Amino acid sequence: MTKVHPFVTASSPSIASFCLCPVLDVLTRLYACTAKHAAKIFHLQQDLEFLRDRMVELKNLREDVWARVQIAQQQNMRVRGEVGNWYRKIDSVRFRVEQILEQGDLEVEKKCLGSCCPKNFWSSFKLGKKVSGNTITIVNLLGEGRNFDSVAYRAPRVRVDEMPIGHTVGLGWLYEKVCSCLTEDKVGIIGLYGTGGVGKTTLMKKINNEFLKTKHQFGVVIWVSLSKQASVRTAQEVIRNKLQIPDSEWQGRTEDERAREIFNIMKTKRFVLLLDDVWQRLDLSEIGVPPLPVLDDQNKSKVIITTRFMRICSDMEVQATFKVNCLTREEALALFLKKVGEDTLSSYPDIPNLAEAMTERCQGLPLALVTVGRAMANRNTPQEWEQAIQELEKNPSEISGVENQLFDVLKLSYDSIRDDITKSCFLYLSVFPKEYEVRNDELIEHWIGEGFFDGKDIYEARRRGHKIIEDLKNACLLEAGDGFKEHIKMHDVIRDMALWIAQECGNRMNKTLVCESLRFVDIGRVTSWKEAERISLWGRNIEKLPETPQCSNLQTLFVRECTELKTFPSGFFQFMPLIRVLNLSATHRLTEFPAGIERLINLEYLNLSMTCIQQLPTEIMNLAKLRCLLLDSMHSLIIPPNLVSSLSSLQLFSMYDGNALSTYRQALLGELESIELLDELSLSFRSVEALNRLLSSYKLQRCMRRLSLNDCRKLFCLELSSLSLSYLETLCLFNCLQLEDVRVNIERAYDIPNPELILRNKQYFGKLRDVKIWSCPKLQNLTWLVHAAGLESLSIQSCESMKEVISHDDGALTSEHVRVFTRLTTIVLGGMPLLESIYQGTLLFPALEVMCVINCPKLGRLPFDANSAAKTLKKIEGDIDWWYGLQWEHETIELTFIKYFSLQYLADAIHVSGIFFEASMTVIISNPNPTRLVF
């Protein structure tokens, strides 16, 4: 009998089973391990290809994320740390993978046994492990990169905003004194005072910029530019923007609440507040600035102010006051010679000595040195310099008052103007408020009304006016505006000087009066009106005017932007017999035509634009000398029959943007046509019938300067006669729902002297500068624009059927037209889902500054090469998806333009050049069968 182990029962497995199971388990594990390792050896080639493909994906993803990073950096955003770490990981793995792939390719080539087995199993196994590990790393990086919702975040504003500043002279000593005060605990407010143009702002800019270069303990430096009309609210807005106070904590709050919000933030910071050009005492606590100095406070903040008046320093409890003096003789000469220029100084041996004598007359005032130095540039003969010095000596140096000394010096630039008309035009700018940017055409129209260009037609007068503006800009007496193109402004000091000259160098202070932001005109002011020749009342706070002011010498009256003024006293104009320019524009609450204007028989310019006057009285027929009548944006104005035709001297008539000519108002066109002297028209049309009346008259078309077609819903085809509309500058088509085509008729010449001259020179629309096409859903293209050689601004929006801007299929485009849009500075394309092309070829766009493309998803290519807009482009705005969907002929072209790209979104309302249209505008057209319209 077989002996059984005591632990083994009848039901227990056999000893063989106990022995076999562990062996099988070991064998299974060995097989799995061996198979896994074998896979790394025998599948090496597939694994290498998989790794290579993933690496390509990672490189592409890296480029996509980098493009997002670049756009964010252009918007002053900060790259997220996780994105930076991701890039560093990629850089680390990329080198390893390149080595592995190179090694793997060699390993695959070494196979034996019919290319089935590697020669060195161990080497292939180790390489396979590296491939597997790096593949996992790359897959993880791909997942990480694809999960970046954003690559950057909006960074807090920089502590210091750099201010533009040119070459500085003679500020070293005072600069060091101010800097030393910044470290003194007992000095909280520092004051810099001195005459206008002496360099106070320049010194403060130097101090501001120094914070960018040196280490300091201040948390924020805030620059606030003030003026005579600056208020607490103005300062609060600037500080709010710097502190990035959100709208939810700002909008709808009172000044006191805003001050508390600013205070609660600024009391936690160590700040420097720079208040430039303070004209009156400013209560810092009303703004929200914590009191200074606070000796028990560790945050020793500072305030620095500049002002023309020492009194302001004491009124604002300044602890350290410094006077900014004029330059020394050596410093002044260095600055003056720099502005005159080496070419002029070397043109004749005597000029350097004469320049030294003229420098002495400038008495070291930097603004005078700069202005006079520029005026003397290109004066290359001793006689011109000697004459200029004699002109300076006409006014004695003992004239009291720093301002007068400044004006005496600055007057040299004015005296250097060669003709009296240009001088009159320059002085006229003094009737506009400080810091006001005036539109060039608006200014010229006032000059026309004043009679500065008597004997010339409107077109010649405009040409002369634009030349004068350029001459004044070149003489540094005018500057280009900061806001809009075709606007100019005058430096505050130059404007003060112009007003002083207009007041006969201070001898007749009441000759020109400029009043801003008065609630009412008091009796004392009315008394001064007796001597006035020009009066300018400006501002929303003016609510009431005097009853019967005595203004027997008055020639010009502005009552502009007085939005609280509802009416004029009945006798207001009774004693103004000589008035020739009257501007009441933008006095929005004025609903009735002021009584007495009809008795101003010498009136030559009348502007009622943007008022709510309901009807013109028939008595206006008495204005026999009226040359300019402007009625823009007067939506409900009624003009009695035969009124306009009675104005026999009328040369300029404008009823643009709002009061469109509809069917029942066609008679007005007949009245305009009957005026023999009429030169210029600006009109809006709302019906085909009224337009047909226009196109039947060559004279009216010849006079057209601005033309707007609004809601002409029965208009199918618009054919423009370039010969008739040769003076057209602005064309706007808005909400013409049936318009399918716009064409140029170059065949119809009407009865025009020498039409072949225009045809030969291809100047069909030589003066057309501005074209706006909005809400014309059936319009296919605008190929006719190839004839508008001088086009500067183009806006096309909500033309849903448009596929091309300039079409090759039209047949109008020839080799002569390849240079289209050569003067275009701005192009806006919006809301056109089918638009595919601006132009199929490449355009140079030598003047292009801004391109905006919104909601044009099929526009897949821009007509750019590397040379397009090379010297002028400032920005390209558009949707992010559109931008990254663009096709480029070469990657380098994309890289050239990506730096100009910024995100933009289409607004609900359309605002362009001060013109506002609402999508709700409607009109009923009665003509049942119009087919095409020919100009």
Helices and strands as residue ranges (DSSP letters): H 15-42, H 44-74, E 77-79, H 81-109, H 121-146, E 152-154, H 172-181, E 189-193, H 200-213, E 220-225, H 232-243, G 247-249, H 255-266, E 271-278, H 284-287, E 302-307, H 310-315, E 320-323, H 329-340, H 342-345, H 351-361, H 366-376, H 382-392, H 402-415, H 420-428, G 429-431, E 438-439, H 440-450, H 458-474, E 479-480, E 487-489, H 492-502, E 512-516, H 523-528, G 529-531, E 534-538, E 556-560, E 581-583, G 597-599, E 605-607, G 618-622, E 628-630, G 644-646, E 652-655, G 663-665, H 667-673, E 680-685, H 688-695, H 698-703, E 704-710, E 717-721, E 730-734, E 741-745, H 755-761, E 770-774, G 783-787, E 793-797, G 815-817, E 826-830, E 850-854, E 875-878, H 880-885, H 891-898, E 901-903, E 910-912, E 915-917, E 933-934
